[in-house]
Every structure is written in structure tokens, then in C-alpha cells.
Amino acid sequence: MKKEKVVRIKSPFLRRLRSNLRVLWQEASLHGHLKASKGQHKLDIIHSSICTCSSGGACVNLKLPILRFHLTDLDMAYVPFLKKWFCIDCYKDIKRHEDYLKKGADPNYVLPYES
């Protein structure tokens, strides 16, 4: 994808359906029902998909109380310059520090306020 994309689902039925499909996808990939391409690990399939936040252990939502948060029930956003999906809270942090992250991803990127 070339543009940023935010996926938010408000319907409780669709949220439950999304959560169940994410659990099925994760179980299928961990038990070997999904095949990874050459040079790709099975966990890379999950981490590069919309199923989990690409921040991993640094995800902001992992610090929330367990009753308030469920890992499979996250609205997600795609960040094109990183080519990954993140939860909305991590996405907000990325947008706040976008210039520095782009500079790290591309050495030729010039910060807008630098001369």
C-alpha cells in the first residue's frame, strides 16, 4: 500500500468477528497450516500482518490492565514508510515522531525544518 490507512470497526458483532479471525490466523500460522516463503519465519507472517501491532513488546497497549484490553481487539493503522501495521496508540506516537523515523529509514530524507 502506498497511503496511510486506518481500520476502525465500531459494530460489536464485527469487532468480535475480527477478533476471532485474528485468533484463527495466529493459530494456523503457529501450527504450520500457513506456509512461509523462502527466508521468512512463521512468526514474520503474523508480525507483518494486520493481526498484531508491529511494535511488539514496545506496544503502548501492553501496559493497560488485562481486563481493559484484549490483544486481538485492536483497531489498526498502516504506516507506508515502515510498511507495517500498528495499533492506533502506537500509530499516534509514530505520527508525532514521523520526521525522525523517516530520517532513520532513509538517510537522504531531509527534515522539513533543516536548511
C-alpha positions in Angstrom: 0.0 0.0 0.0 1.2 3.5 -0.7 -1.1 5.5 1.6 -1.8 5.5 5.3 -4.8 3.5 6.2 -6.7 3.4 9.5 -9.1 0.5 10.1 -11.7 1.2 12.8 -14.7 -1.1 13.4 -17.5 0.1 15.7 -20.0 -2.7 15.4 -19.7 -5.1 18.4 -20.6 -8.0 16.1 -17.9 -7.1 13.5 -15.3 -6.5 16.3 -16.0 -10.0 17.7 -15.8 -11.5 14.2 -12.4 -9.7 13.6 -11.1 -10.9 16.9 -12.0 -14.5 16.2 -10.5 -14.4 12.7 -7.2 -13.0 14.1 -7.0 -15.8 16.7 -7.7 -18.4 13.9 -5.0 -16.8 11.7 -2.4 -16.8 14.5 -3.2 -20.4 15.5 -3.0 -21.5 11.9 0.4 -19.9 11.4 1.8 -21.2 14.6 0.7 -24.8 14.0 2.2 -24.8 10.5 -1.0 -24.6 8.4 0.3 -21.5 6.7 3.4 -21.7 4.6 6.1 -19.1 4.8 8.1 -18.1 1.7 11.8 -18.7 1.5 13.8 -16.8 4.0 10.7 -15.9 6.1 9.9 -17.3 9.5 6.4 -18.3 10.5 6.3 -15.5 13.1 7.2 -13.0 10.5 3.9 -13.8 8.8 2.0 -12.7 11.9 4.1 -9.7 12.7 3.8 -8.3 9.1 0.1 -8.8 9.0 -2.8 -6.7 10.5 -3.2 -9.3 13.2 -0.8 -7.8 15.7 0.8 -4.5 16.4 4.3 -4.3 14.8 5.7 -2.6 17.9 5.8 -6.0 19.6 6.8 -5.7 23.3 7.0 -1.9 23.0 3.3 -1.6 22.2 1.6 1.0 24.3 -1.4 -1.2 24.8 0.5 -3.9 26.6 0.8 -1.7 29.7 -3.0 -1.4 30.1 -4.8 -3.6 32.7 -5.7 -7.0 31.3 -9.4 -6.6 31.8 -9.5 -3.4 29.8 -7.5 -4.7 26.9 -7.6 -7.7 24.6 -4.7 -8.2 22.1 -6.9 -9.3 19.2 -9.5 -6.5 19.6 -7.3 -3.6 18.3 -8.1 -1.0 15.6 -5.1 -0.8 13.3 -3.3 1.7 11.1 -0.8 1.1 8.2 2.3 3.2 8.0 3.6 3.1 4.4 7.2 4.3 5.0 7.7 1.5 7.6 5.5 -0.9 5.6 3.9 -2.2 8.8 0.6 -2.2 10.7 0.4 -0.7 14.2 -2.3 -0.2 16.8 -3.9 3.3 16.9 -2.0 4.3 20.1 1.4 3.3 18.6 0.4 5.0 15.3 -0.2 8.3 17.2 3.3 8.0 18.6 4.8 7.3 15.2 2.9 10.3 13.7 4.3 12.5 16.4 7.9 11.4 15.6 7.4 10.8 11.9 10.2 13.1 10.7 12.9 11.4 12.8 11.6 7.9 11.9 11.7 8.8 8.2 15.3 10.2 8.6 16.3 6.8 10.2 14.6 4.8 7.4 16.1 6.9 4.6 19.4 8.6 5.0 18.7 11.0 2.1 15.5 12.3 3.8 15.8 16.0 4.8 13.9 17.2 7.9 11.4 19.9 6.9 12.9 22.5 9.3 16.6 21.9 8.4 18.3 24.1 5.9 
